[in-house]
Amino acid sequence: MKVSKNSPGTSLLDYPRPSVAADTAVLTVAEGSVCVLLVQRQEADQHGKWALPGTFLRERETLADAVLRCLREKAGISGRVPRQLQVFDEPGRDDRGWVLSVAHVVVVPLAALEEALKSDGVRLASVAGEPELIAGLPYGHADIVAKAVEWLQAAYKEVPDPGKLLDEPFTLRDLRELHEAVAGATLMRDTFRRFMEPKLKGTGQMSDGTRGRPSRLWVRGKA
């Protein structure tokens, strides 16, 4: 009689086990474009090539701890709380073997990345402006970037600057230009104002007018 592999006597060691990677898309906006942070690989495999910050899960380590360790050690980033994005499990996505990638995403203001970007092994890549670089990322990282940007755009459709990329207070023009950068498209000024104003709190102050006429200053309202 044929014995099922799912029989009570089967050990977990009887099943093939993939390696588990934790890869993170660190997103920001710079010069009017959504950018992703890349690190230059120091490992023998793909040495010198740009990739997302990523690491393999260690024994008895949580995914959250692996992500934080990787960002700290490879990109010099700490104090952030990435969110899990999606599991990428295509069998041939990594030429090193069978690797599942649990992708994460975190949105970070450009100013908070200044220290990290002082390293020669860390850079920002414009998602729209450097498509060849993004498409050539190893280990299926281009798919992770695409999914992370899709998530970011969806988030910014409903809420004023949920990633807190703008310093407060800001003008509606500042906010609209940020949302246009994320959307990759021009947004109708009056439609944007009517949708966003109820979700903001006025400060009662005006801008100094360095970019034209003085404008009202706002802060993000409570979600």
Summary of the structure (lengths in Angstrom):
residues: 223
radius of gyration: 21.2
end to end distance: 60.8
largest distance: 85.0
contacts: 619
relative contact order: 0.16
helix: 31%
strand: 26%
